[in-house]
Amino acid sequence: MHRVAFVAGVLMPLVFCSGAWADDTGFAYTHTLRKEGGRLCMADHYHSGSGSGRTKAAAQAAAARSWADFTNFEYGSAWARWSRAGGKSVRYTKESAGWSADVDARPCRG
């Protein structure tokens, strides 16, 4: 009976806390992290994305989705919000059917 109580006492908090970490792979913590404006950001690790569209805005949105999709795969959705990313840069190229965009940014969470 004591074993059951011990296991429940140890495992139950992990079950209830796991929801907060369910979308975080843990790989982000292998990088140097720092606080920036209330967020936890990778200090010097950038991810890239690219996309195209009929307008610059559409190309940037596609590139930001590309950035977020890969960041989500590698680190989890907590790190994959373009709106929270740090050190953003966007480059545009005019194409015959519209625009292409390439983005770079450091993943942040929080």
Backbone as a ProteinNet text record, in pm:
[ID]
protein_1_A
[PRIMARY]
MHRVAFVAGVLMPLVFCSGAWADDTGFAYTHTLRKEGGRLCMADHYHSGSGSGRTKAAAQAAAARSWADFTNFEYGSAWARWSRAGGKSVRYTKESAGWSADVDARPCRG
[TERTIARY]
81.9	0	86.2	198.1	285.6	345.6	372	425.7	325.9	200.4	97	87.8	89.5	82	205.3	322.9	444.9	440.6	403.4	396.4	293.4	178.6	76.5	125.2	195.7	245.8	353.7	428.7	534.4	480.8	400	354.9	239.7	150.5	34.9	75.2	169.4	210.6	269.2	340.2	395.8	286.6	181.1	69.9	2.5	-22.3	-91.1	-1.9	128.5	219.9	256.9	238.4	284.4	212.8	92.1	20.9	94.2	163.5	238.3	358.3	411.6	530.5	500.2	374.8	338.8	379	384.3	419.1	562.2	647.3	786.9	872.4	951.7	1031.2	1149.9	1190.9	1306.2	1436.8	1439.6	1562.3	1606.8	1516.4	1553.2	1654.3	1650.2	1734.9	1879.4	1908.4	2046.5	2115.3	2039.4	2092.7	2106.1	2186	2196.1	2068.3	2002.7	1875.8	1893.3	1810.4	1812.4	1673	1645.4	1517.7	1521.4	1413.4	1397.2	1252	1227.9	1092.3	987.5	1017.8	922.1	916.7	999.4	1003.9	1137.2	1141.2	1264.2	1302.9	1420.3	1460.7	1594.8	1614.9	1745.1	1837	1952.7	2042.1	2105.6	2142.4	2215.6	2184.2	2073.7	2034.7	1914.7	1932.7	1828	1769.4	1642.5	1576.7	1538	1522.9	1488.4	1359.5	1295.7	1177.1	1169.3	1097.5	1080.4	940.4	892.1	759.3	741.5	633.4	603.7	455.2	423	283.6	269.1	146.2	119.7	161.9	164.2	203.7	317.1	384	488.2	430.3	312.5	249.2	219.7	170.5	141.2	269.2	374.8	503.3	559.8	550.6	601.2	520.4	389.6	305.5	341.9	366.7	405.3	541.9	635	767.4	759.7	676.7	659.3	597.5	503.6	445.9	553	638.8	748	840.9	875.5	959.3	893	765.2	691.9	676.9	650.8	635	761.2	876.6	1000.8	1033.3	1013.2	1040	950.8	824.6	731.5	780.4	825.3	875.7	994.8	1087.2	1210.7	1194.7	1119.6	1113.1	975.6	869.9	734	663.7	532.9	452.9	477.1	525.8	553.5	660.9	747.5	857.9	827.6	715.7	691.9	599.5	593.8	509.9	596.4	575.7	651.2	635.3	517.3	492.2	579.2	627.5	711	859.8	895.5	1034.9	1120.5	1248.4	1342.5	1436.2	1487.8	1587.6	1539	1414.8	1355.2	1420.1	1434.9	1472.6	1392.4	1359.2	1281.8	1349.7	1368.8	1423.5	1325.2	1299.9	1204.4	1276.6	1221.3	1268.3	1146.2	1150.5	1040.8	1051.1	939.4	932.1	826.9	823.6	728	582.8	554.8	417.4	390.2	481.7	460.2	590.5	596.4	711.3	752	879.8	925.2	984.3	979.4	1032.6	1114.3	1222.3	1305	1311.6	1285.5	1285.8	1386	1437.4	1523.6	1480.4	1483	1449.7	1493	1510.7	1542.3	1411.5	1388.8	1269	1263.9	1144.8	1119	990.4	978.1	853.7	817.8	688.5	646.5	581.1
-119.3	0	125.5	121.3	238	267.5	161.2	181.5	255	217.2	281.9	429.2	458.7	598.7	675.5	614.3	679.6	707.9	607.4	623.6	729.7	727.7	828.8	967.2	976.7	1106	1162.8	1075.3	1120	1142.2	1051.7	1058.3	1154.7	1171	1258.2	1402.5	1461.3	1597.9	1604.9	1501.4	1501.3	1496.5	1421.4	1413.4	1549.2	1616.5	1744.9	1855.3	1846.9	1949	1925.6	1805.7	1774.8	1856.5	1903	1983.5	2110.5	2168.1	2291.1	2264.9	2145.8	2113.5	2024.7	1990.5	1895.8	1943.7	2075.4	2125.8	2177.5	2134.2	2175.9	2050.2	2035.1	1913.1	1905.5	2019.6	2022.4	2053.9	2045.7	2072.1	2218	2309.4	2450.9	2475.6	2394.3	2416.5	2372.9	2321.3	2291.5	2416.7	2523.3	2650.1	2749.8	2851.7	2960	3041.2	3061.1	3133	3260.3	3359.8	3483.7	3544.1	3624.5	3694.9	3820.2	3842.2	3960.9	4005	4117.2	4171.1	4075	4003.5	3909.4	3775.1	3754.7	3627.3	3559.2	3428.5	3352	3323.7	3373.8	3364.2	3293.6	3233.3	3179.6	3298.6	3297	3412.5	3431.3	3321.7	3335.9	3226.8	3158.9	3051.6	3096.6	3104.5	3150.6	3034	3047.8	2959.1	3042	2974.6	3041.2	2983.8	3061	3015.9	3088.7	3031.5	3097.6	3069.5	3162.3	3147.8	3243.9	3226.4	3315.4	3346.8	3455.1	3497.5	3608	3645.6	3750.5	3888	3905.9	4033.8	4008.3	4117.9	4104.2	4048.9	4097.4	4051.6	3902.2	3854.3	3711.4	3628.8	3679.6	3608.4	3602.6	3713.8	3714.7	3620.1	3618.6	3528.2	3382.2	3348.8	3211.9	3177.5	3271.9	3248.7	3233.5	3314.5	3304.8	3169.7	3119.7	2986.2	2878.6	2893.1	2798.9	2798.7	2918.4	2932.7	2865.6	2893.8	2840.2	2688.5	2635.6	2491	2416.1	2463.6	2395.3	2415	2535.6	2563.4	2476.9	2462.1	2376.4	2231.7	2184.2	2047.4	2025.9	2121.8	2104	2132.2	2237.3	2280.5	2273.2	2264.5	2263.1	2395.4	2394.2	2511.5	2631.5	2608.4	2720.9	2813.3	2760.8	2837.4	2883.7	2844.8	2858.6	2973.5	3078	3193.3	3302.4	3328.6	3432.5	3567.3	3592	3720.3	3739.1	3631.9	3640.3	3625.7	3597.7	3572.2	3696.2	3675.2	3784.8	3799	3918.9	3942.3	3912.2	3944.8	3911.8	3989.6	3921.2	3988.1	3926.5	4009.6	3965.8	4022.1	3936.6	3978.6	3938.8	4029.6	4005.7	4000	3919.2	3912.4	3918.7	4007.9	4018.7	3903.3	3836.5	3725.7	3756.6	3678.5	3704.3	3693.4	3604.3	3583.7	3650.8	3735.6	3800.5	3822.4	3773.3	3796.2	3668.3	3659.3	3555.9	3628.2	3562.4	3619.5	3513.4	3557.7	3473.9	3541.9	3466.9	3522.2	3446.9	3516.9	3459.9	3519.3	3439.5	3490	3388.8	3439	3354.8	3313.8	3184.6	3140.9	3193.9	3234.6	3280.5	3215.4	3204.3	3155.3	3245.6	3244.3	3316.9	3446
0	0	0	71.8	76.2	-61.1	-139.5	-273.7	-362.1	-353.5	-434	-397.5	-269.7	-226.4	-272.1	-265.2	-309.1	-458.9	-537.5	-682.7	-718.3	-655.3	-682.8	-643.4	-532	-487	-578.6	-643	-733.6	-873.8	-924.2	-1063.3	-1086.9	-992.1	-1015.1	-1043.5	-968.9	-1004.6	-1145.3	-1186.9	-1322.4	-1427	-1401.2	-1495.9	-1508.8	-1397.2	-1402.2	-1457.5	-1436.9	-1488.2	-1633.4	-1683.7	-1818	-1924.8	-1898.6	-1997.2	-2031.3	-1936	-1961.2	-2050.5	-2048.6	-2125.5	-2245.1	-2266.6	-2371.4	-2509.9	-2530.9	-2663.1	-2668.4	-2579.5	-2573.6	-2579.8	-2684.9	-2701.7	-2607.1	-2552	-2464.2	-2535	-2667.6	-2742.3	-2733.9	-2710.2	-2702	-2591.6	-2487.9	-2371.9	-2395.1	-2514.2	-2550.9	-2605.9	-2630.2	-2679.6	-2564.3	-2586.1	-2489	-2495.6	-2381.4	-2374.7	-2293.4	-2322	-2243.6	-2242.3	-2140.6	-2128.7	-2215.6	-2289.9	-2373.9	-2365.1	-2305.2	-2300.5	-2249	-2143.8	-2085.5	-2155.7	-2256.4	-2328.3	-2300	-2317.3	-2312.5	-2456.8	-2499	-2639.5	-2653.7	-2767.2	-2801.3	-2827.8	-2766.6	-2772.4	-2909.7	-2974.9	-3100.7	-3202.3	-3184.9	-3277.3	-3359.2	-3490.3	-3581.3	-3659.6	-3693.8	-3788.8	-3909.8	-4023.3	-4148.8	-4203.4	-4290.5	-4361.3	-4494.2	-4588	-4717.3	-4769.3	-4851	-4909	-5024.2	-5095.9	-5208.3	-5209.7	-5281.3	-5291.5	-5393.7	-5420	-5519.3	-5469.8	-5336.7	-5277.9	-5178.7	-5139.4	-5037	-4907.2	-4870.4	-4745.9	-4751.2	-4865.9	-4879.6	-4876	-4938.4	-4937.6	-4796	-4723.2	-4585.7	-4498.3	-4514.9	-4435	-4462.6	-4589.2	-4623.8	-4564.7	-4568.4	-4511.7	-4359.8	-4294.3	-4149.5	-4112.2	-4192.7	-4168	-4182.2	-4283.5	-4303.3	-4182.4	-4134.6	-4015	-3894.8	-3874.7	-3759.7	-3768	-3887	-3901.9	-3861.2	-3908.3	-3871.2	-3723.8	-3673.5	-3532.2	-3443.5	-3481.2	-3407.7	-3407.5	-3521.4	-3531.5	-3438.8	-3438	-3361.6	-3212.5	-3176.2	-3036.9	-2974	-3053.1	-3000.8	-3025.1	-3013.8	-3049.5	-2958.9	-2836.6	-2746.6	-2803.9	-2890	-2947.9	-3090.1	-3146.3	-3290.1	-3329.2	-3251.9	-3287.8	-3349.7	-3476	-3546.7	-3475.6	-3423	-3356.5	-3232.1	-3173	-3053	-3082.5	-3206.2	-3241.3	-3221	-3198.4	-3179.8	-3298.2	-3318.3	-3422.5	-3562.6	-3591.6	-3721.9	-3835.7	-3948.2	-4072.6	-4186.8	-4284.3	-4401.2	-4525.8	-4626.5	-4755.6	-4864.3	-4957.9	-5065.3	-5199.1	-5288.1	-5426.2	-5516.5	-5615.6	-5712.6	-5809.7	-5831.8	-5926.7	-6032.1	-6137.3	-6245.1	-6197.7	-6104.8	-6057.3	-5922.4	-5876.8	-5747.1	-5674	-5549.3	-5462.5	-5391.3	-5356.4	-5263.8	-5142.9	-5029.8	-4906.3	-4834.1	-4773.9	-4688.2	-4552.2	-4447.3	-4311.6	-4225.6	-4127.9	-4024.5	-3891.9	-3786.8	-3653.5	-3549.1	-3428	-3313.4	-3245.2	-3221.3	-3151.6	-3006.9	-2965.3	-2828.2	-2777.7	-2647.4	-2585.9	-2469.9	-2438.5	-2320.6	-2341.1
[MASK]
++++++++++++++++++++++++++++++++++++++++++++++++++++++++++++++++++++++++++++++++++++++++++++++++++++++++++++++

